[in-house]
């Protein structure tokens, strides 16, 4: 009998090749042939699974995002049954920081996607909604914190969530560049959370 192919495993193998090329030299000039060689598959097989170069880049990113969401969910679950809204918001923001080798590698890959997303209209739409989704998640947690009394009622949860996500993304870049250490990034996030979760005045 012919050996049964694990298609998900094969797609992941190809996606991982994209990630390795991304961390070594960016993605602007990466070709299907280069990815096929890195993944040790034929160009025809690569096209069978992903088709065009744009679909390959988006497919590899989707797999990376799925992995990131699963790992983030595991880390948040490790906080316990009732960690409090501050701990949950902190946990979400920490996923945006390269605090360990896993997250550092992931964010290097994300950084490699930046130029293609800015310059290629076919890819730009895929990136446009990602920060907003994170803002909505953090805003929802802050709203729950306001209902439970952990966040003062005067806090603008939408504005704060946008600022927190943008700040964490900015810190992500500065840590990758060596401008801040991971510990300094964590301290800055904590400093901002002190303001958001401050007790009511008076």
C-alpha positions as CSV (number, residue, x, y, z in Angstrom):
1,X,0.0,0.0,0.0
2,X,1.2,3.5,-0.7
3,X,2.3,5.5,2.3
4,X,-0.4,7.9,3.5
5,X,0.7,11.5,3.5
6,X,0.1,13.8,6.4
7,X,-0.9,16.9,4.6
8,X,-1.0,19.2,7.7
9,X,2.5,18.0,8.5
10,X,3.7,18.7,5.0
11,X,2.2,22.2,5.0
12,X,3.9,22.9,8.3
13,X,7.2,21.7,6.9
14,X,6.9,24.2,4.1
15,X,5.7,27.0,6.4
16,X,8.7,26.3,8.7
17,X,11.0,26.8,5.6
18,X,9.4,30.2,5.0
19,X,10.0,31.1,8.7
20,X,13.7,30.1,8.5
21,X,14.2,32.1,5.3
22,X,12.4,35.1,6.9
23,X,14.7,35.1,10.0
24,X,17.8,34.8,7.8
25,X,17.2,37.5,5.3
26,X,13.6,38.8,5.1
27,X,10.9,37.9,2.6
28,X,10.9,40.6,0.0
29,X,12.8,38.6,-2.6
30,X,12.1,35.1,-1.5
31,X,10.9,32.8,-4.4
32,X,8.9,29.7,-4.5
33,X,12.0,27.8,-5.7
34,X,14.0,29.0,-2.7
35,X,11.3,27.9,-0.3
36,X,11.0,24.5,-2.0
37,X,14.8,24.0,-1.7
38,X,14.7,25.0,2.0
39,X,11.8,22.7,2.7
40,X,13.4,19.9,0.6
41,X,10.3,19.4,-1.5
42,X,9.7,19.9,-5.2
43,X,8.4,23.3,-6.5
44,X,5.4,21.4,-7.9
45,X,4.5,20.0,-4.5
46,X,4.9,23.4,-2.9
47,X,2.5,24.8,-5.5
48,X,0.1,22.0,-4.9
49,X,-0.2,23.0,-1.2
50,X,-0.1,26.7,-1.5
51,X,-0.3,27.8,-5.2
52,X,1.0,31.3,-5.6
53,X,3.8,33.1,-3.7
54,X,1.3,35.3,-2.0
55,X,-0.8,32.4,-0.8
56,X,2.3,30.7,0.4
57,X,3.3,33.7,2.5
58,X,-0.2,34.1,3.9
59,X,-0.5,30.4,4.5
60,X,2.8,30.3,6.4
61,X,1.7,33.3,8.5
62,X,-1.7,31.6,9.3
63,X,0.1,28.6,10.6
64,X,2.4,30.8,12.7
65,X,-0.5,32.7,14.1
66,X,-2.3,29.5,15.0
67,X,0.7,28.2,16.8
68,X,1.0,31.6,18.6
69,X,-2.6,31.6,19.7
70,X,-2.4,28.0,21.0
71,X,0.8,28.8,23.0
72,X,-0.7,32.0,24.3
73,X,-3.8,30.2,25.4
74,X,-1.6,27.6,27.3
75,X,0.3,30.4,29.1
76,X,-2.9,32.2,30.0
77,X,-4.4,29.0,31.3
78,X,-1.4,28.5,33.5
79,X,-2.4,31.7,35.4
80,X,-5.1,29.7,37.2
81,X,-8.8,29.8,37.4
82,X,-9.3,33.4,38.5
83,X,-6.1,35.3,37.7
84,X,-7.7,38.8,37.6
85,X,-8.0,41.1,34.7
86,X,-4.6,42.7,35.2
87,X,-2.9,39.4,34.9
88,X,-4.8,38.5,31.8
89,X,-4.1,41.8,30.1
90,X,-0.4,41.5,31.1
91,X,-0.4,38.0,29.6
92,X,-1.8,39.2,26.3
93,X,0.7,42.0,26.1
94,X,3.6,39.7,27.0
95,X,2.8,37.6,23.9
96,X,3.8,40.7,21.9
97,X,7.2,40.7,23.5
98,X,10.2,38.5,22.6
99,X,10.6,37.3,26.1
100,X,12.0,33.8,25.2
101,X,13.5,32.1,22.2
102,X,10.1,30.9,21.0
103,X,8.6,34.4,21.0
104,X,11.8,36.0,19.7
105,X,11.9,33.7,16.7
106,X,8.2,34.3,16.0
107,X,8.5,38.1,16.2
108,X,11.6,38.0,13.9
109,X,9.4,36.3,11.4
110,X,6.6,38.9,11.9
111,X,9.2,41.6,11.4
112,X,10.2,40.0,8.1
113,X,6.6,40.3,6.9
114,X,6.5,44.0,7.5
115,X,7.9,45.2,4.2
116,X,5.8,42.8,2.0
117,X,2.7,43.9,3.9
118,X,3.5,47.6,3.3
119,X,4.5,47.3,-0.3
120,X,2.2,44.5,-1.6
121,X,-1.5,45.4,-1.8
122,X,-2.4,41.7,-2.1
123,X,-0.9,41.1,1.3
124,X,-1.7,44.4,3.0
125,X,-5.3,43.5,3.8
126,X,-4.2,40.4,5.7
127,X,-2.2,42.6,8.2
128,X,-4.7,45.4,8.5
129,X,-7.1,43.8,11.0
130,X,-4.5,42.0,13.3
131,X,-3.8,45.0,15.7
132,X,-7.4,45.8,15.8
133,X,-8.3,42.3,16.9
134,X,-5.7,42.6,19.7
135,X,-7.1,46.0,20.7
136,X,-10.6,44.5,20.9
137,X,-9.4,41.7,23.1
138,X,-7.6,44.0,25.5
139,X,-10.5,46.4,25.5
140,X,-12.9,43.6,26.4
141,X,-10.7,42.6,29.3
142,X,-10.5,46.2,30.5
143,X,-14.2,46.5,30.3
144,X,-14.6,43.4,32.5
145,X,-12.0,44.9,34.9
146,X,-14.1,48.0,35.1
147,X,-17.2,46.0,35.9
148,X,-15.3,44.1,38.6
149,X,-13.9,47.3,40.1
150,X,-10.3,46.5,39.1
151,X,-10.3,49.4,36.5
152,X,-11.5,52.8,37.5
153,X,-14.8,53.9,35.8
154,X,-13.1,57.0,34.3
155,X,-10.7,54.9,32.2
156,X,-11.3,55.0,28.5
157,X,-10.9,51.3,27.8
158,X,-10.7,51.6,24.0
159,X,-8.0,54.3,24.1
160,X,-6.0,52.5,26.7
161,X,-6.2,49.2,24.8
162,X,-5.0,50.9,21.6
163,X,-2.1,52.5,23.5
164,X,-1.2,49.3,25.3
165,X,-1.1,47.2,22.1
166,X,0.8,49.9,20.2
167,X,3.2,50.3,23.1
168,X,3.9,46.6,23.3
169,X,4.5,46.3,19.6
170,X,6.9,49.2,19.8
171,X,8.7,47.5,22.7
172,X,8.8,44.3,20.6
173,X,10.9,46.1,18.0
174,X,13.2,47.8,20.5
175,X,13.9,44.5,22.2
176,X,14.7,42.8,18.9
177,X,17.1,45.7,18.1
178,X,18.7,45.5,21.6
179,X,17.5,49.0,22.6
180,X,15.6,47.6,25.5
181,X,16.2,44.3,27.4
182,X,13.2,42.0,27.8
183,X,13.2,42.9,31.5
184,X,13.0,46.6,30.8
185,X,10.1,46.0,28.4
186,X,8.2,44.1,31.1
187,X,8.9,46.9,33.6
188,X,7.5,49.5,31.1
189,X,4.4,47.4,30.5
190,X,3.9,47.1,34.3
191,X,4.3,50.9,34.7
192,X,1.5,51.5,32.2
193,X,-0.7,48.9,33.8
194,X,-0.2,50.6,37.2
195,X,-2.0,53.6,35.7
196,X,-4.8,51.7,34.1
197,X,-5.5,49.6,37.1
198,X,-5.0,52.3,39.7
199,X,-7.6,52.5,42.5
200,X,-10.3,55.2,42.1
201,X,-9.2,58.7,43.1
202,X,-10.6,60.0,46.4
